[in-house]
């Protein structure tokens, strides 16, 4: 799986990094996305809804870090 680390970035940078890094990846690719910005969950869900990606899971880790599993459309 591809991993995108956006820890330490604040809105809108985490989602912009996600969009840039998944560009050109084939449909069905699974991506792990790490972020600690509190708005990242809402923003990632909105992006997935618009792009047709599937947000498969979210895990809360230490120090407010969220790890997301996304399957690209």
Secondary structure, 3 states (H helix, E strand, C coil): CEEEECCCCCCCHHHHHHHHHHCCCCCCCEEEEEECCCCHHHHHHHHHHHHCCEEEEEEECHHHCEEEEEECC
